[in-house]
Amino acid sequence: MSNKREASYVLGWQEDNPPALGEGLSRTSNPRAVLWRVDVQTGSARPMITTVRASTKTEALKFSKNRYPTAISIKVLGKANDKIN
């Protein structure tokens, strides 16, 4: 006879900080929103530059923080069509 509590601890694993996804949390429905370049650094992995569609720089930062809750550093670099220095 097996103990269900003993066997289920491996199967019951969940992410500690799941991403908050959905309209208004990780994306916008504004048709005039633009793409923003975002630098995301997670743990010991190399930094990732991704794009986020948002209306403002503040909104782009909010969406990125919700998409990547375990990130160590998130920086909005500018609009996707602007040059990066």
N, C-alpha and C positions, 0 to 999 in steps of 0.2 A: 504494500500500500504506500503510495507516494504522498508527500506533503505538498499541497497546492501552493502554500505560501513560499515554500522553499524553491519550487520550480518556476514560479511566476516572476521572481525579481528580475531576471534577465529580460523577459518579454515586456515588462512594464517600464522600460527605460524611456524617458522623454527628454527633450531639449530643456535646458534650464531657462533660457531666454528665447522663446520662439519669436520670429519676426511678426510685427503687426502689419498685416497686409489688408488692403482694401482702399476704396475711394475715400480720399481725404486723409488717409493714414500713410499710404505709400505711393499714391498716384493722384493725379488731378483729372477732372473732367472738363477743365477750362479749355476751349478750343484755341485760345490765344497763348497758351503756355509754350514755353521754349525749352530747349534742351540745355542743361547745365552740366559741366564737367565736374566730377566729384572724385577726390582722392580718398580711398578707404584703406585703412591699415588694420589688419586683423591678426593678432598674435605674432607668431614668428614668420608668417607668410610674407611674401613680397607685397608691397603696396599695389593696389588695383585702382586704375582710373576707369571710371564708368560714367555713364550719362543718366541723368534723371530729368524727366519732363516736369516742370513746375513753372509757376507764374513769377515767383520772386526767389532771390537768393536764400532768404530765410526759410521759405517753403521747401526749397531743394534740400537744405540741411535737415529739416524736420523729416522729410520723406526718407532720406538716407539713413538717419538714425533709427527710424522704424524698420527699414529693410534689413539693416545690419546691426542688430542690438549688441552683438558681442565685439564690435569694432573698438579698437583702442583709440584710433584717431580718424576723424572725418573732417575733410576740408573741402569747401566749395571753391574751385579754381576759377570759375567764370563761365560765361556762356560758351556753348560748344563751338560756335563759329568764331570766337575771339581767339587771339594768339595767346599762348602760355609763355610767360617769361621764365 
